[in-house]
Amino acid sequence: MSTPLVEVKNLKMYFPVRSGFKNLLLKAVDDVSFDVGRGETLGLVGESGCGKTTVGRTLLRLYEPTAGEVRFDGELVTDKNITAMRKQMQMVFQDPYSSLDPRMTVEDIIGEPLDVHHLCSNRKERREKILDLMSYVGLNAEHARRYAHEFSGGQRQRIGIARALAVDPKFIVCDEPVSALDVSIQAQVINMFEQLQEKLGVAYLFIAHDLLVVHHISRRIAVMYLGRIVEIADADELNEHPIHPYTESLLSAVPIPDPDITRARKRILLEGDVPSPLHMPTGCPFRTRCRFATEQCAQECPGLTDRGGGHFVACWNR
């Protein structure tokens, strides 16, 4: 087995929060571990507020992690070497409307990483590199002098992807890159991600809450709930044989365009509300909504265990 490109071990990201007269810790990411292989897409799914985006931002040290470690290509990522590593690790942000500077032209937006890392020796080389990147993502050369507000959402996201590709990275965190786009544009952008992966060999951490999109683009999928990963498996295996009760509930809500199958399916509804990350339940974070919860679940939080074939689940009773 080759060394994974990205290794995350026991990553924690706690934010201090003032509540009344108390200082509390919001546990956005709590003891998360996974790895991403070279040229692989790992999907990270979960409901809004579960900590998916925080995982991606902490990986790239946009947030300083509370605990845990991240290794890239076998090397520990620290404050001292993160600047050099940013050439290898990039991010495509969720909102294409707010992630681009409205005062900069497309040429300057895509060229900024080239300037920061001094990757071009003259203006001609810089211009050629920018136009190559624009053609990669399906933008025309005449778009280079325009501003971000002159483009549609899908075109803006393509600009963000070109910016991420400018430094020729090995790994890109895709933070819900299609959630703000129309369905038809989503398909175009997803297909573009796959084509770029085939051409450039880049690896993705693809963060989303749409299981159909994640299943389509990912080789493996990790399911997250309240700051913890509860299940990791191959995409097809997870879709066909989910083990964790939360994963089962998520998959039961995925619409299938076949009325006969839809009528035969049983929707698994979760009771109660998602607990506050400021006041986490003891033991397993999912136990307050789980139909299989026991006394052991309240006393101790389960770790990920291998159920065979690389299918990892954090549950005492499944």
N, C-alpha and C positions, 0 to 999 in steps of 0.2 A: 504494500500500500504506500503510495506517495504521500508526502506531507501535505496536509490541507493548506490552501492559500491563506485562509483566515481561520484562526482558532480563538474562540471566546470561552473563557473559563470563569465561572462564578461571578459574572458581572453584576454589579449593583449600582444603582443611581438613585440616591435619596435627595429630595429637595426640602430644605428647612421652610416650614410654614408657620406663620403666627396665627393662632386661633384664640381669640379673646385674650386671656392673660397667659396662655400656654404656648410654648414653642414645641411644635410637633414635626415629625418627619413624614413626608409623603413618599412612600416607597413605589416610585414609578417603575423601576426595574429591580427585581429582587432575586439574585442568585441564578442568572441565566447563563447557560452553556450550550454552545453548538459550534459547528465548523462549516466552512464553505470550500468546496474543492475548486481546483483550477478549471475555468471554463464552465462552471456549474451555475445553475440558478436555484437558490434556496428561497422558497416562498415563506413569508411570515404573515400569518393571518390572526385575526381576533377582532373583537368588537371595539368600537371607538373608546379611547381612554385606557386601553389595556397596557400601553407602554411600547407599542411597536415603533413609533417614530423616535421615541427616546432611545431605544436600542440602537437604531441607525445613527443618530447624532452622537451617541456616546462612543460608538465604534470609531468614528472619525475624530473623536476628541473635540467636537463642538461643545460638548459638556465634559467637564472633568469628572471621571467616574469616582464614586464613593469607595468602591472596592472591586477586586477582580482584575483580570488581565486580558489583553487582546494581543495576539501575535499575528503578524503579517509576514508571510513567506518565511516563517520560522523565527523572525525577529520580534522581540517585545516592543510594542508601541508605547513610547513615553513622550513627555513634553519636550525632551531634547531632540528627538528624531522625527517628530510628527510633521514638521515643515517639509523635510525631504520626502517623507512617505506620502504626502498629499499628491505627489505626481503619480503615485500608483493607486491611490484610493480617492474616489470622487463621489459626488452625490447629485442626484436629480431630485429636485424638491417637488413637493406636492402641488403647490399652487403656481401655475405658469403666469398668473396675473401679477403676483407680488414678488416673485423670485428674480425678476429681471429689472435692472435699473432703467427707469423711464427716460433718463437724461442721456443715455448712451445708445449709439447705433448698434445694429446687430454685429457689425464688424468689430467694434470695440468690446462688446460683451463676450464674443467668442475668443477674441484676441487677448483679453485680460490675463487668463492663465498662462498664455505664452509669454507675456511680458513679465509676470511675477516670477516665473521660473527660468527666464532668460533662455528660451528654447529657439529663438530665431535670431540670426546674426544681422539681418537687415530688413528694411520695410518690404522689399519685393518678396523675400522668402516668407515673411509673416502674412502678406496678402495671399500668396499662393496656398499656404497652409489653411487659412481661414476659408477660402473658396472650396478647397478639397473637403473640409469638414462640412460645409454647407451642402455640398453635393451628396455626401454620405447620408445626410438625414433628409434629403429631398427638398432642399431650399434652392432657389435660383440665385445666380450671381447678382442680379439687380436688386435683390433684397438686402444686400450688405449695407447700403447707406440709409436704410429705413430705421425707424424707431419701433420699440416693442409694441406700442399702442396701436400700430398700424396692422397688426397681425391678429389672426383668429387664435383661439385657445390651443388648438392642435399645433399650429405653426409656432406659437410661443414655446410649447413644450419641446418641439424639435430644436429650437434655439438653445434651450436649457440642456438638452442631450448633447448637442454639438459642443457646448461649453465644457461639459464633463469629459468629452472625448478628446479635447484639445491637447491634453498632456499625455495621451496614449496610456490610460490607466489599465491595470490588470483587474480591478475590482470597483464596482459602482453600486452604491446604495440607492435603490429606486424607491423613494418614499411616496407611495400611492400616486404614481406618475400619470395615471389615467382617470382618477376618480373625479376630476373637475371637467372632464371632456364628455362630449356626446358619444353615444354608443358606436356610431359609425367611425368616428375619429379614434375611439379607443382601439378598435381593431387594427387601424393603420399603424398606430404607435406601437402596439404590442408586436405586430409583424416586423416592424422596424427594429425593435429590441432583439428579436430572434435572428434577423439577418445580420445585425452588427455582431452578435455573439458568434455566429458561424464564420464571419469574415475576420474578426479581430481576436477571437478567443477570450473575450472579457467575461468575468464572473459577476453575477448579480446577487444582491440580497433584495428580493422583490417584496416590498411591504404593501399589503392591501387588505381590504375586508371583503372583497368579492371572491368567493371560493372558486367560481367558474373561471375567472381570469387567472387566478393563481394556479389552478390545476392545469390550465392550458400551457402556461409558460414555464412552470417549475419542474425540476427533476425530483426534488424533495420538498416537503412542506413541514413547517413548524407551526403549531397552534399555541397561541398565547392567551392567558387569562390572568387579569389583575397582577401584571408584572412578572408572571412566571410562565415558562414553557411547560405545557401539560402533555404534549404529544409531538413526536417527530417520526416521519416515515416517508417512504417513496410516495410520490403523488398518487399513482394508481392504487397502491396498497391502502393509503389513508382514505381515499375516496370510496373504496369498495369494502374495506374492513376496519372502520374506526373502532377504537377500543374505549377511549376516555368518554365519559358521559357528556362533557361539554362539546367535544368534537362531533358526537352523534347528533346533538341538538343543532349545531351549526349546519351540518350536512342535510338534516331533515328539512331545513328552511330554504335550501337551494331550489329554485323553480326548475322544473323539467318540462320541456315543450311537448308533452304527450299526455293527453287527458286520462287515458286508461291507467298509465303508471301513476299519475298524480292522485287519482282517486284511490288507488290501492295502497299508497304510502301512508304512513302514520307520522304525523307531525309531533315531535317531542318538544313540548312547551316547558320552559324553565319557570319555576315559581319564585316569587320574591324579586327583590331588586339587587343590583350589583353592589356589594359592600363598598364603603368609602375607603380609598387607599390610605386615608389618614387614620382610620380605625379598622385595621385588618382583623378578620376573625383568626382565632388561634388555629394551629394545625393547617389543614388544607384550605386554601383560599376559596375553593369552589364548594366546600361542604355545606354552606348555608342554602344552596340551591340544588344540591345533588340528591337524587332519589335513592342512591346506594350508600349514603353517609352512615358511618358507625361511630362509636366512641373513640376508636383509634384515630379516625380522621380529625377529631377535635383536639387530640393530644399531640399529634406529630404530623409534620408536613411530608408527604411522600416525595422521594427523588425519582428521577427518570431511570427506569429499568428496561433492559433489552428484552423484548418479548419474541425475538427471533427475526432474522433477516433485516436487521437495522431498524426495527420498529420499536421506538422508545416511548414509554407511557409513564406518567406520574400519577398512579392511583393505587390505593391499597386493596380495592375490592373488585377490580376488573382484570 
